[in-house]
Amino acid sequence: MAAGRGTRRLVAVACRAGDDVVVTLTGGERPHVGCVVLAQPNATRGGEARIRVTSTVVAIPPHREEALARPLAERLAQGLNATVVVSAGVHEDGLAAEGIAAYLRLGDELTAALLDALAP
């Protein structure tokens, strides 16, 4: 699944691991592994039935893919009630603030598309 055009493009490959989900998110000029996020749903206690998500991030300095990977992992974990692992690596030389914002928008698009595609 992809969003964007040219080098300003994100590609997500997702696969089921039983009830859980593993996603590889890459893009830009040189895809790589810069960050891994593990998100796990937890039912809340008490009267209101909600799913709370906790996540753990491992990032390779100076990579900053957490801003893409964490929301993707947490939204999928909550929406699918599944443990989710996202490995992300996006690189574009000289990326400015507008480029970062564009990648974040593309990440939101991919997250919504993945939720639709992976929903039971």
FENWO-V134259 format. One record per run of one state. SS is the DSSP state (alpha for helix, beta for strand, coil for the rest). FROM is the first residue (numbers start at 0). TO is the last residue. If there is no record, write none. Layout:
# FENWO-V134259
ss:SS from:FROM to:TO
ss:SS from:FROM to:TO
This chain:
# FENWO-V134259
ss:coil from:0 to:0
ss:beta from:1 to:4
ss:coil from:5 to:6
ss:beta from:7 to:16
ss:coil from:17 to:18
ss:beta from:19 to:27
ss:coil from:28 to:33
ss:beta from:34 to:42
ss:coil from:43 to:49
ss:beta from:50 to:58
ss:coil from:59 to:64
ss:alpha from:65 to:79
ss:coil from:80 to:82
ss:beta from:83 to:90
ss:coil from:91 to:95
ss:alpha from:96 to:117
ss:coil from:118 to:119
